Every structure is written in structure tokens, then in C-alpha cells.
């Protein structure tokens, strides 16, 4: 359906208090696992490398700010917001969480934290939220000079964010394409279990 001028998949109740922006190839299994009252918005992403990259580097157009502007145009003060994603969607979600206090929860499952410039950006984040990070144990086992940094960068992200956030880092079995649906589902389960600090 068209939501605020953009093609999206919409799940759940649009009158819910909790709104979720989700960047994943197919949110069906996630939706089936959620027990809370929510509205999940999954924007259709036609070019992940372009639309979900926060700044331009070789091979990535860095058009994340265009998607950011659209997301912000949909948000109101009457909802609580969570942002979640896998791979580049996880990178984009963390980048958005770092820029906007409106996001009380963030899930980055197998996030592309090898992305050039990520660690420099990470150290500009100064806020509190509930943050879930996960990564497959085999994801850094590669000869690619960029991709092999993903474990080190994810661990550094966890240690930095843990200073001010309720944050967890989960090591998953396998590589990048091992059970992505289950990784996302585990992330949502943990975040919802820990969001009570915002509703007390």
C-alpha cells in the first residue's frame, strides 16, 4: 500500500502506541511472532546499497538521508518508535537511532558495521535507548578487508553503547545468511522485554 507517498507493507494496528520501522526482505515471520499491539511499517527498498547507506562510499550512493526525511515526515509525538533491520538495514537502523531520540528501541541483526566511517559516527552518539546487536560467528571469516572488520566493529559498538543504553550483543551460529528470520525475531523478543523502562 502507499503510506505517506511511499510503497510500504503495513502490518498490525495503525492505532497502536508502538510503531516499528523494519528493513528486512520479508517481515511475515516477524509479524507472526509479535504478541504486542503494534504497527509495523516495512518500506519497499528497491536498491539496498543506495537507499540504506548513510553516506556515500565506493559502491554505495549514500542516499540514507532521503529515507530518513521520509521516515521523519510520518512520525508524530503520539507514538513510541522502534527501528529494526538486517544487514544494511541494521546499519541504517543504528544510524537513525543515533540521530533521533524518538526511537526508544533499535535492532541491528547482522548489521553491516564494516561500513567505512561507522566507528567515527558511532562515537558521536550520545543518548539512551534499548539496543539489540547480533552477528554470526562466521561473518568476519573472510579475506575481504572490509567485511572482516564486522565482528571487531560490532563488539566496539556494543561496548560503546552499553555505557548509556540497555544494550546486548548476541553471537549467533553460522554466517550472514544463517536463519535471518530467527535472528530478527530474537531481537524483537528481547527489545520488547526490555522496553518497560520507557513505560514505567
MDTraj code that builds the backbone (N, CA, C; nanometers):
import mdtraj as md
import numpy as np

residues = "UNK UNK UNK UNK UNK UNK UNK UNK UNK UNK UNK UNK UNK UNK UNK UNK UNK UNK UNK UNK UNK UNK UNK UNK UNK UNK UNK UNK UNK UNK UNK UNK UNK UNK UNK UNK UNK UNK UNK UNK UNK UNK UNK UNK UNK UNK UNK UNK UNK UNK UNK UNK UNK UNK UNK UNK UNK UNK UNK UNK UNK UNK UNK UNK UNK UNK UNK UNK UNK UNK UNK UNK UNK UNK UNK UNK UNK UNK UNK UNK UNK UNK UNK UNK UNK UNK UNK UNK UNK UNK UNK UNK UNK UNK UNK UNK UNK UNK UNK UNK UNK UNK UNK UNK UNK UNK UNK UNK UNK UNK UNK UNK UNK UNK UNK UNK UNK UNK UNK UNK UNK UNK UNK UNK UNK UNK UNK UNK UNK UNK UNK UNK UNK UNK UNK UNK UNK UNK UNK UNK UNK UNK UNK UNK UNK UNK UNK UNK UNK UNK UNK UNK UNK UNK UNK UNK UNK UNK UNK UNK UNK UNK UNK UNK UNK UNK UNK UNK UNK UNK UNK UNK UNK UNK UNK UNK UNK UNK UNK UNK UNK UNK UNK UNK UNK UNK UNK UNK UNK UNK UNK UNK UNK UNK UNK UNK UNK UNK UNK UNK".split()
xyz = np.array([
    [0.0841, -0.1192, 0.0000],
    [0.0000, 0.0000, 0.0000],
    [0.0881, 0.1248, 0.0000],
    [0.0294, 0.2375, -0.0329],
    [0.1013, 0.3640, -0.0310],
    [0.0813, 0.4297, 0.1056],
    [0.1921, 0.4571, 0.1718],
    [0.1893, 0.5175, 0.3055],
    [0.2738, 0.6450, 0.3016],
    [0.2090, 0.7588, 0.3204],
    [0.2770, 0.8881, 0.3119],
    [0.3573, 0.8998, 0.1822],
    [0.2967, 0.8566, 0.0727],
    [0.3571, 0.8732, -0.0581],
    [0.4605, 0.7703, -0.0968],
    [0.4794, 0.6682, -0.0139],
    [0.5812, 0.5668, -0.0422],
    [0.5200, 0.4276, -0.0330],
    [0.5646, 0.3369, -0.1212],
    [0.5154, 0.1995, -0.1180],
    [0.5706, 0.1279, 0.0052],
    [0.4805, 0.0699, 0.0835],
    [0.5184, 0.0020, 0.2077],
    [0.4307, -0.1206, 0.2283],
    [0.4798, -0.2126, 0.3084],
    [0.3977, -0.3189, 0.3645],
    [0.3613, -0.2759, 0.5065],
    [0.2327, -0.2776, 0.5388],
    [0.1863, -0.2345, 0.6704],
    [0.1223, -0.3535, 0.7407],
    [0.1658, -0.3766, 0.8647],
    [0.1122, -0.4870, 0.9433],
    [0.0652, -0.4339, 1.0793],
    [-0.0331, -0.5007, 1.1363],
    [-0.0763, -0.4662, 1.2703],
    [-0.1812, -0.3567, 1.2720],
    [-0.1818, -0.2819, 1.3809],
    [-0.2873, -0.1863, 1.4116],
    [-0.2334, -0.0438, 1.4023],
    [-0.2840, 0.0354, 1.3090],
    [-0.2345, 0.1719, 1.2931],
    [-0.2783, 0.2642, 1.4068],
    [-0.3624, 0.2167, 1.4955],
    [-0.3991, 0.2923, 1.6154],
    [-0.3130, 0.2552, 1.7363],
    [-0.2137, 0.1690, 1.7158],
    [-0.1298, 0.1218, 1.8261],
    [-0.0382, 0.2333, 1.8771],
    [0.0079, 0.2174, 2.0009],
    [0.1032, 0.3129, 2.0580],
    [0.2429, 0.2936, 1.9998],
    [0.2779, 0.1686, 1.9708],
    [0.4128, 0.1363, 1.9253],
    [0.4158, 0.1197, 1.7735],
    [0.5020, 0.1971, 1.7092],
    [0.5245, 0.1870, 1.5656],
    [0.6659, 0.1344, 1.5405],
    [0.6772, 0.0439, 1.4450],
    [0.8045, -0.0182, 1.4124],
    [0.8375, 0.0083, 1.2655],
    [0.9554, 0.0611, 1.2391],
    [1.0071, 0.0667, 1.1023],
    [1.1029, -0.0506, 1.0870],
    [1.0777, -0.1341, 0.9865],
    [1.1546, -0.2575, 0.9728],
    [1.2128, -0.2691, 0.8325],
    [1.3418, -0.2999, 0.8259],
    [1.4127, -0.3120, 0.6988],
    [1.4671, -0.4545, 0.6882],
    [1.3854, -0.5381, 0.6227],
    [1.4126, -0.6814, 0.6134],
    [1.3443, -0.7310, 0.4875],
    [1.3958, -0.8404, 0.4307],
    [1.3454, -0.8846, 0.2999],
    [1.2001, -0.9301, 0.3042],
    [1.1568, -0.9860, 0.4180],
    [1.0180, -1.0323, 0.4306],
    [0.9834, -1.0360, 0.5790],
    [0.8951, -0.9491, 0.6216],
    [0.8632, -0.9349, 0.7640],
    [0.7533, -1.0292, 0.8121],
    [0.7071, -1.1196, 0.7266],
    [0.5931, -1.2051, 0.7624],
    [0.6187, -1.2852, 0.8889],
    [0.7351, -1.3510, 0.8982],
    [0.7637, -1.4344, 1.0152],
    [0.7786, -1.3491, 1.1408],
    [0.8312, -1.2295, 1.1260],
    [0.8425, -1.1388, 1.2403],
    [0.7047, -1.1020, 1.2917],
    [0.6171, -1.0649, 1.1998],
    [0.4814, -1.0254, 1.2364],
    [0.4090, -1.1394, 1.3066],
    [0.4259, -1.2606, 1.2579],
    [0.3600, -1.3768, 1.3178],
    [0.4098, -1.4034, 1.4595],
    [0.5319, -1.3579, 1.4905],
    [0.5901, -1.3833, 1.6229],
    [0.5533, -1.2762, 1.7255],
    [0.5108, -1.1590, 1.6791],
    [0.4856, -1.0482, 1.7706],
    [0.3514, -1.0649, 1.8424],
    [0.3529, -1.0459, 1.9730],
    [0.2319, -1.0595, 2.0533],
    [0.1796, -0.9243, 2.1018],
    [0.2594, -0.8200, 2.0840],
    [0.2213, -0.6874, 2.1335],
    [0.1272, -0.6174, 2.0352],
    [0.0636, -0.5131, 2.0844],
    [-0.0164, -0.4257, 1.9986],
    [0.0797, -0.3286, 1.9306],
    [0.0868, -0.3299, 1.8006],
    [0.1882, -0.2549, 1.7287],
    [0.1395, -0.2239, 1.5874],
    [0.2139, -0.1348, 1.5204],
    [0.2005, -0.1166, 1.3762],
    [0.3404, -0.1280, 1.3173],
    [0.3610, -0.2227, 1.2283],
    [0.4915, -0.2422, 1.1649],
    [0.4866, -0.1905, 1.0220],
    [0.5799, -0.1036, 0.9904],
    [0.5897, -0.0433, 0.8581],
    [0.7191, -0.0916, 0.7930],
    [0.7061, -0.1572, 0.6792],
    [0.8223, -0.2088, 0.6062],
    [0.8283, -0.1376, 0.4709],
    [0.9048, -0.0291, 0.4612],
    [0.9152, 0.0397, 0.3327],
    [0.9759, -0.0521, 0.2263],
    [0.9251, -0.0436, 0.1063],
    [0.9816, -0.1220, -0.0038],
    [1.1136, -0.0570, -0.0453],
    [1.2209, -0.1339, -0.0356],
    [1.3545, -0.0847, -0.0705],
    [1.3958, -0.1497, -0.2021],
    [1.4131, -0.0698, -0.3039],
    [1.4454, -0.1232, -0.4359],
    [1.5954, -0.1379, -0.4569],
    [1.6741, -0.0568, -0.3912],
    [1.8203, -0.0623, -0.4039],
    [1.8809, -0.0451, -0.2655],
    [1.9101, -0.1568, -0.1995],
    [1.9598, -0.1526, -0.0615],
    [2.0903, -0.0753, -0.0512],
    [2.1830, -0.0987, -0.1445],
    [2.3134, -0.0323, -0.1374],
    [2.3011, 0.1189, -0.1460],
    [2.2025, 0.1658, -0.2165],
    [2.1823, 0.3091, -0.2342],
    [2.0981, 0.3689, -0.1216],
    [1.9807, 0.3129, -0.0996],
    [1.8825, 0.3746, -0.0104],
    [1.9153, 0.3598, 0.1374],
    [1.9901, 0.2550, 0.1748],
    [2.0163, 0.2288, 0.3163],
    [2.1577, 0.2658, 0.3596],
    [2.2380, 0.3189, 0.2692],
    [2.3732, 0.3617, 0.3073],
    [2.3673, 0.5060, 0.3572],
    [2.4193, 0.5319, 0.4770],
    [2.4037, 0.6648, 0.5381],
    [2.4878, 0.7738, 0.4733],
    [2.5969, 0.7375, 0.4126],
    [2.6828, 0.8339, 0.3417],
    [2.7487, 0.7594, 0.2269],
    [2.7921, 0.8317, 0.1235],
    [2.8467, 0.7660, 0.0049],
    [2.9892, 0.7151, 0.0255],
    [3.0127, 0.5918, -0.0168],
    [3.1468, 0.5341, -0.0300],
    [3.1446, 0.4528, -0.1583],
    [3.2572, 0.3982, -0.1974],
    [3.2636, 0.3226, -0.3229],
    [3.1564, 0.2147, -0.3279],
    [3.0704, 0.2207, -0.4297],
    [2.9665, 0.1200, -0.4490],
    [2.8374, 0.1478, -0.3746],
    [2.8342, 0.2539, -0.2961],
    [2.7161, 0.2860, -0.2154],
    [2.6849, 0.4345, -0.2337],
    [2.5622, 0.4636, -0.2764],
    [2.5275, 0.6008, -0.3132],
    [2.5048, 0.6923, -0.1936],
    [2.4827, 0.6344, -0.0753],
    [2.4658, 0.7174, 0.0440],
    [2.3392, 0.7998, 0.0449],
    [2.2267, 0.7398, 0.0036],
    [2.1006, 0.8130, -0.0012],
    [2.0149, 0.7919, 0.1236],
    [2.0797, 0.7500, 0.2315],
    [2.0054, 0.7260, 0.3545],
    [1.9297, 0.8475, 0.4051],
    [1.9847, 0.9668, 0.3810],
    [1.9166, 1.0867, 0.4300],
    [1.7822, 1.1081, 0.3613],
    [1.7674, 1.0607, 0.2389],
    [1.6377, 1.0727, 0.1717],
    [1.5330, 0.9861, 0.2414],
    [1.5732, 0.8638, 0.2774],
    [1.4826, 0.7755, 0.3509],
    [1.4568, 0.8305, 0.4907],
    [1.5592, 0.8855, 0.5522],
    [1.5442, 0.9481, 0.6837],
    [1.4377, 1.0577, 0.6803],
    [1.4425, 1.1441, 0.5809],
    [1.3454, 1.2532, 0.5700],
    [1.2032, 1.2000, 0.5579],
    [1.1878, 1.0918, 0.4803],
    [1.0538, 1.0340, 0.4663],
    [1.0058, 0.9773, 0.5993],
    [1.0918, 0.9031, 0.6688],
    [1.0525, 0.8448, 0.7977],
    [1.0099, 0.9554, 0.8935],
    [1.0898, 1.0593, 0.9033],
    [1.0574, 1.1685, 0.9957],
    [0.9259, 1.2358, 0.9606],
    [0.8946, 1.2401, 0.8318],
    [0.7695, 1.3045, 0.7891],
    [0.6462, 1.2262, 0.8340],
    [0.6633, 1.0992, 0.8688],
    [0.5496, 1.0158, 0.9100],
    [0.5307, 1.0123, 1.0612],
    [0.6301, 1.0587, 1.1366],
    [0.6317, 1.0384, 1.2811],
    [0.5559, 1.1484, 1.3546],
    [0.4906, 1.1083, 1.4634],
    [0.4164, 1.2024, 1.5468],
    [0.4537, 1.1813, 1.6927],
    [0.4191, 1.2756, 1.7763],
    [0.4505, 1.2654, 1.9196],
    [0.3585, 1.1691, 1.9933],
    [0.2583, 1.1175, 1.9261],
    [0.1611, 1.0298, 1.9928],
    [0.1999, 0.8826, 1.9894],
    [0.3143, 0.8486, 1.9307],
    [0.3570, 0.7095, 1.9217],
    [0.4966, 0.6914, 1.9799],
    [0.5251, 0.5669, 2.0213],
    [0.6605, 0.5250, 2.0543],
    [0.7162, 0.4509, 1.9326],
    [0.8449, 0.4732, 1.9015],
    [0.9002, 0.4182, 1.7786],
    [1.0183, 0.3251, 1.8046],
    [1.0185, 0.2161, 1.7282],
    [1.1292, 0.1202, 1.7239],
    [1.1765, 0.1130, 1.5795],
    [1.3063, 0.0955, 1.5605],
    [1.3602, 0.0793, 1.4258],
    [1.4471, -0.0458, 1.4236],
    [1.4330, -0.1249, 1.3172],
    [1.4990, -0.2556, 1.3133],
    [1.5380, -0.2910, 1.1712],
    [1.6476, -0.3664, 1.1593],
    [1.6864, -0.4092, 1.0261],
    [1.7953, -0.5153, 1.0283],
    [1.8131, -0.5740, 0.9125],
    [1.9130, -0.6801, 0.8932],
    [2.0137, -0.6332, 0.7894],
    [2.1409, -0.6658, 0.8109],
    [2.2461, -0.6344, 0.7147],
    [2.2575, -0.4824, 0.6989],
    [2.2462, -0.4302, 0.5784],
    [2.2477, -0.2846, 0.5619],
    [2.1298, -0.2197, 0.6329],
    [2.0191, -0.2941, 0.6452],
    [1.9055, -0.2438, 0.7221],
    [1.9400, -0.2252, 0.8683],
    [2.0272, -0.3119, 0.9208],
    [2.0734, -0.2980, 1.0583],
    [2.1639, -0.1783, 1.0757],
    [2.2517, -0.1558, 0.9787],
    [2.3369, -0.0364, 0.9804],
    [2.2517, 0.0897, 0.9774],
    [2.1571, 0.0943, 0.8849],
    [2.0706, 0.2121, 0.8721],
    [1.9919, 0.2355, 1.0010],
    [1.9427, 0.1283, 1.0613],
    [1.8641, 0.1422, 1.1845],
    [1.9470, 0.2022, 1.2969],
    [2.0708, 0.1544, 1.3138],
    [2.1575, 0.2103, 1.4175],
    [2.1911, 0.3566, 1.3898],
    [2.2141, 0.3876, 1.2640],
    [2.2431, 0.5261, 1.2260],
    [2.1250, 0.6169, 1.2601],
    [2.0039, 0.5725, 1.2298],
    [1.8845, 0.6516, 1.2602],
    [1.8633, 0.6650, 1.4108],
    [1.8795, 0.5546, 1.4822],
    [1.8641, 0.5593, 1.6278],
    [1.9607, 0.6617, 1.6888],
    [2.0823, 0.6667, 1.6364],
    [2.1808, 0.7592, 1.6897],
    [2.1476, 0.9051, 1.6633],
    [2.0685, 0.9318, 1.5627],
    [2.0370, 1.0691, 1.5226],
    [1.9061, 1.1216, 1.5807],
    [1.8194, 1.0314, 1.6300],
    [1.6846, 1.0747, 1.6670],
    [1.6390, 1.0107, 1.7983],
    [1.6122, 1.0952, 1.8960],
    [1.5684, 1.0492, 2.0276],
    [1.4332, 0.9792, 2.0232],
    [1.3582, 0.9971, 1.9171],
    [1.2243, 0.9380, 1.9072],
    [1.2282, 0.7861, 1.9097],
    [1.3412, 0.7262, 1.8712],
    [1.3496, 0.5802, 1.8674],
    [1.3913, 0.5282, 2.0039],
    [1.2981, 0.4608, 2.0716],
    [1.3275, 0.4084, 2.2046],
    [1.3863, 0.2687, 2.1990],
    [1.3795, 0.2049, 2.0822],
    [1.4360, 0.0718, 2.0650],
    [1.4967, 0.0568, 1.9273],
    [1.6059, -0.0221, 1.9201],
    [1.6736, -0.0440, 1.7928],
    [1.7247, -0.1875, 1.7864],
    [1.7049, -0.2494, 1.6702],
    [1.7556, -0.3856, 1.6454],
    [1.8451, -0.3803, 1.5227],
    [1.9691, -0.4235, 1.5408],
    [2.0620, -0.4372, 1.4287],
    [2.1092, -0.5819, 1.4267],
    [2.0461, -0.6629, 1.3437],
    [2.0810, -0.8048, 1.3321],
    [2.1760, -0.8222, 1.2142],
    [2.2922, -0.8772, 1.2415],
    [2.3954, -0.8924, 1.1387],
    [2.4160, -0.7611, 1.0628],
    [2.4178, -0.6522, 1.1381],
    [2.4320, -0.5200, 1.0779],
    [2.5641, -0.5029, 1.0052],
    [2.5623, -0.4270, 0.8978],
    [2.6814, -0.4061, 0.8149],
    [2.7726, -0.3007, 0.8778],
    [2.8213, -0.3326, 0.9983],
    [2.9017, -0.2356, 1.0725],
    [3.0467, -0.2336, 1.0266],
    [3.0747, -0.3051, 0.9197],
    [3.2026, -0.2926, 0.8494],
    [3.2040, -0.1665, 0.7631],
    [3.0906, -0.1012, 0.7491],
    [3.0754, 0.0104, 0.6569],
    [3.1775, 0.1196, 0.6892],
    [3.2526, 0.1668, 0.5893],
    [3.3556, 0.2684, 0.6140],
    [3.2978, 0.3934, 0.6808],
    [3.3619, 0.4357, 0.7884],
    [3.3170, 0.5543, 0.8613],
    [3.2252, 0.5249, 0.9781],
    [3.1829, 0.3981, 0.9938],
    [3.0872, 0.3673, 1.1003],
    [3.1416, 0.3986, 1.2390],
    [3.2646, 0.3576, 1.2679],
    [3.3184, 0.3763, 1.4025],
    [3.3315, 0.5252, 1.4352],
    [3.3700, 0.6056, 1.3385],
    [3.3756, 0.7501, 1.3627],
    [3.2379, 0.8047, 1.3979],
    [3.1353, 0.7592, 1.3250],
    [2.9990, 0.8043, 1.3555],
    [2.9536, 0.7536, 1.4923],
    [2.9848, 0.6287, 1.5225],
    [2.9439, 0.5675, 1.6492],
    [2.9778, 0.6577, 1.7671],
    [3.0964, 0.7145, 1.7660],
    [3.1429, 0.7921, 1.8814],
    [3.0810, 0.9314, 1.8889],
    [2.9904, 0.9614, 1.7991],
    [2.9125, 1.0860, 1.8099],
    [2.7787, 1.0617, 1.8783],
    [2.7413, 0.9345, 1.8986],
    [2.6110, 0.9016, 1.9580],
    [2.6150, 0.9280, 2.1081],
    [2.5171, 1.0016, 2.1570],
    [2.5101, 1.0330, 2.2994],
    [2.3643, 1.0366, 2.3412],
    [2.3073, 0.9209, 2.3658],
    [2.1668, 0.9125, 2.4036],
    [2.1398, 0.7776, 2.4681],
    [2.0164, 0.7572, 2.5167],
    [1.9770, 0.6333, 2.5831],
    [1.8635, 0.5674, 2.5069],
    [1.8685, 0.4360, 2.4998],
    [1.7613, 0.3576, 2.4383],
    [1.7863, 0.2111, 2.4704],
    [1.7067, 0.1252, 2.4098],
    [1.7244, -0.0203, 2.4201],
    [1.7772, -0.0676, 2.2854],
    [1.8951, -0.1291, 2.2851],
    [1.9622, -0.1631, 2.1595],
    [2.0034, -0.3104, 2.1591],
    [1.9639, -0.3794, 2.0524],
    [1.9968, -0.5215, 2.0340],
    [2.0903, -0.5367, 1.9153],
    [2.2048, -0.5994, 1.9384],
    [2.3022, -0.6268, 1.8329],
    [2.3249, -0.7768, 1.8228],
    [2.3349, -0.8276, 1.7014],
    [2.3720, -0.9684, 1.6851],
    [2.4585, -0.9836, 1.5613],
    [2.5347, -1.0931, 1.5589],
    [2.6244, -1.1204, 1.4464],
    [2.6571, -1.2693, 1.4445],
    [2.6624, -1.3267, 1.3252],
    [2.7027, -1.4664, 1.3118],
    [2.8519, -1.4832, 1.3354],
    [2.8899, -1.5924, 1.4009],
    [3.0308, -1.6154, 1.4346],
    [3.1202, -1.6262, 1.3115],
    [3.0631, -1.6651, 1.1987],
    [3.1435, -1.6833, 1.0778],
    [3.1464, -1.5601, 0.9871],
    [3.0742, -1.4553, 1.0248],
    [3.0592, -1.3423, 0.9330],
    [3.1897, -1.2675, 0.9060],
    [3.2810, -1.2700, 1.0020],
    [3.4077, -1.1993, 0.9823],
    [3.5156, -1.2895, 0.9221],
    [3.4819, -1.4161, 0.8995],
    [3.5804, -1.5118, 0.8458],
    [3.5859, -1.4987, 0.6941],
    [3.6479, -1.3937, 0.6480],
    [3.6555, -1.3650, 0.5062],
    [3.7855, -1.2923, 0.4764],
    [3.8310, -1.3042, 0.3537],
    [3.9531, -1.2342, 0.3125],
    [3.9244, -1.0910, 0.2683],
    [3.7960, -1.0561, 0.2586],
    [3.7595, -0.9200, 0.2218],
    [3.8019, -0.8241, 0.3337],
    [3.8825, -0.7240, 0.2994],
    [3.9415, -0.6362, 0.4005],
    [3.8380, -0.5518, 0.4735],
    [3.7249, -0.5264, 0.4087],
    [3.6177, -0.4529, 0.4757],
    [3.5329, -0.5447, 0.5616],
    [3.4827, -0.6517, 0.5011],
    [3.3884, -0.7391, 0.5703],
    [3.4511, -0.8055, 0.6930],
    [3.5828, -0.8272, 0.6903],
    [3.6456, -0.8966, 0.8028],
    [3.6489, -0.8108, 0.9290],
    [3.6163, -0.6827, 0.9184],
    [3.6153, -0.5946, 1.0367],
    [3.4815, -0.5960, 1.1102],
    [3.3836, -0.6691, 1.0576],
    [3.2478, -0.6559, 1.1111],
    [3.2372, -0.7019, 1.2561],
    [3.3081, -0.8081, 1.2946],
    [3.2998, -0.8543, 1.4336],
    [3.3643, -0.7532, 1.5282],
    [3.4829, -0.7082, 1.4961],
    [3.5513, -0.6095, 1.5794],
    [3.4672, -0.4829, 1.5936],
    [3.4095, -0.4366, 1.4835],
    [3.3295, -0.3140, 1.4880],
    [3.2001, -0.3328, 1.5655],
    [3.1394, -0.4518, 1.5537],
    [3.0158, -0.4783, 1.6279],
    [3.0435, -0.4844, 1.7778],
    [3.1529, -0.5472, 1.8159],
    [3.1893, -0.5543, 1.9575],
    [3.2211, -0.4156, 2.0115],
    [3.2928, -0.3345, 1.9333],
    [3.3205, -0.1974, 1.9769],
    [3.1913, -0.1178, 1.9908],
    [3.0979, -0.1403, 1.8990],
    [2.9677, -0.0734, 1.9068],
    [2.8955, -0.1123, 2.0350],
    [2.8972, -0.2411, 2.0670],
    [2.8336, -0.2886, 2.1900],
    [2.8952, -0.2231, 2.3132],
    [3.0276, -0.2226, 2.3226],
    [3.0930, -0.1663, 2.4408],
    [3.0647, -0.0167, 2.4542],
    [3.0645, 0.0539, 2.3431],
    [3.0392, 0.1989, 2.3486],
    [2.8946, 0.2278, 2.3879],
    [2.7997, 0.1594, 2.3226],
    [2.6588, 0.1876, 2.3507],
    [2.6169, 0.1409, 2.4893],
    [2.6847, 0.0402, 2.5424],
    [2.6494, -0.0120, 2.6742],
    [2.6715, 0.0896, 2.7853],
    [2.7508, 0.1926, 2.7585],
    [2.7768, 0.2937, 2.8613],
    [2.6487, 0.3694, 2.8983],
    [2.5620, 0.3935, 2.8000],
    [2.4417, 0.4740, 2.8240],
    [2.3114, 0.4026, 2.7913],
    [2.3190, 0.2890, 2.7258],
    [2.1992, 0.2207, 2.6779],
    [2.1820, 0.0854, 2.7455],
    [2.0596, 0.0373, 2.7437],
    [2.0372, -0.1032, 2.7776],
    [2.0645, -0.1816, 2.6493],
    [2.1809, -0.2424, 2.6422],
    [2.2316, -0.2975, 2.5168],
    [2.2786, -0.4414, 2.5370],
    [2.2572, -0.5235, 2.4353],
    [2.3031, -0.6619, 2.4387],
    [2.3649, -0.6962, 2.3034],
    [2.4656, -0.7835, 2.3079],
    [2.5286, -0.8337, 2.1858],
    [2.5211, -0.9857, 2.1877],
    [2.4602, -1.0435, 2.0856],
    [2.4420, -1.1881, 2.0765],
    [2.5256, -1.2427, 1.9613],
    [2.6081, -1.3429, 1.9907],
    [2.6801, -1.4147, 1.8865],
    [2.5931, -1.5296, 1.8384],
    [2.5617, -1.5276, 1.7116],
    [2.4770, -1.6305, 1.6523],
    [2.5628, -1.7357, 1.5818],
    [2.5071, -1.8535, 1.5608],
    [2.5758, -1.9567, 1.4846],
    [2.5722, -1.9229, 1.3355],
    [2.6757, -1.9633, 1.2644],
    [2.6738, -1.9532, 1.1195],
    [2.7190, -1.8200, 1.0645],
    [2.6923, -1.8024, 0.9344],
    [2.7337, -1.6834, 0.8633],
    [2.6209, -1.5837, 0.8469],
    [2.6361, -1.4962, 0.7493],
    [2.5434, -1.3848, 0.7321],
    [2.4031, -1.4299, 0.6921],
    [2.3941, -1.5409, 0.6228],
    [2.2646, -1.5849, 0.5695],
    [2.2044, -1.7018, 0.6483],
    [2.2539, -1.7240, 0.7701],
    [2.2032, -1.8320, 0.8536],
    [2.0851, -1.7838, 0.9381],
    [1.9670, -1.8363, 0.9127],
    [1.8459, -1.8081, 0.9909],
    [1.8219, -1.6588, 1.0164],
    [1.8211, -1.5773, 0.9128],
    [1.7988, -1.4339, 0.9366],
    [1.6652, -1.4036, 1.0039],
    [1.5611, -1.4776, 0.9670],
    [1.4301, -1.4537, 1.0292],
    [1.4367, -1.4745, 1.1798],
    [1.5003, -1.5831, 1.2217],
    [1.5074, -1.6128, 1.3647],
    [1.5927, -1.5108, 1.4381],
    [1.6954, -1.4616, 1.3736],
    [1.7783, -1.3583, 1.4369],
    [1.6959, -1.2318, 1.4623],
    [1.6157, -1.1951, 1.3651],
    [1.5306, -1.0777, 1.3828],
    [1.4259, -1.1008, 1.4910],
    [1.3649, -1.2173, 1.4905],
    [1.2620, -1.2495, 1.5892],
    [1.3202, -1.2439, 1.7302],
    [1.4399, -1.2993, 1.7492],
    [1.5040, -1.2937, 1.8814],
    [1.5309, -1.1495, 1.9226],
    [1.5664, -1.0668, 1.8260],
    [1.5890, -0.9264, 1.8563],
    [1.4629, -0.8570, 1.9038],
    [1.3519, -0.8799, 1.8344],
    [1.2251, -0.8181, 1.8753],
    [1.1821, -0.8671, 2.0130],
    [1.1984, -0.9955, 2.0378],
    [1.1595, -1.0503, 2.1679],
    [1.2363, -0.9804, 2.2799],
    [1.3667, -0.9651, 2.2634],
    [1.4481, -0.9025, 2.3682],
    [1.4123, -0.7553, 2.3856],
    [1.3972, -0.6845, 2.2760],
    [1.3666, -0.5418, 2.2856],
    [1.2342, -0.5196, 2.3568],
    [1.1304, -0.5955, 2.3203],
    [1.0011, -0.5762, 2.3866],
    [1.0087, -0.6131, 2.5345],
    [1.0895, -0.7112, 2.5687],
    [1.1035, -0.7483, 2.7092],
    [1.1732, -0.6394, 2.7908],
    [1.2532, -0.5582, 2.7237],
    [1.3330, -0.4579, 2.7942],
    [1.2826, -0.3156, 2.7792],
    [1.1751, -0.2967, 2.7061],
    [1.1227, -0.1614, 2.6851],
    [1.0424, -0.1095, 2.8027],
    [1.0211, -0.1911, 2.9034],
    [0.9366, -0.1494, 3.0150],
    [0.9911, -0.0237, 3.0835],
    [1.1228, 0.0009, 3.0706],
    [1.1802, 0.1185, 3.1347],
    [1.1211, 0.2482, 3.0786],
    [1.0646, 0.2424, 2.9577],
    [1.0083, 0.3621, 2.8963],
    [0.8590, 0.3795, 2.9269],
    [0.7992, 0.2800, 2.9909],
    [0.6553, 0.2865, 3.0166],
    [0.6222, 0.2839, 3.1648],
    [0.7238, 0.2993, 3.2483],
    [0.7011, 0.2969, 3.3922],
    [0.6459, 0.4314, 3.4421],
])
top = md.Topology()
chain = top.add_chain()
for i, resn in enumerate(residues, 1):
    res = top.add_residue(resn, chain, resSeq=i)
    for name in ("N", "CA", "C"):
        top.add_atom(name, md.element.get_by_symbol(name[0]), res)
traj = md.Trajectory(xyz[None], top)
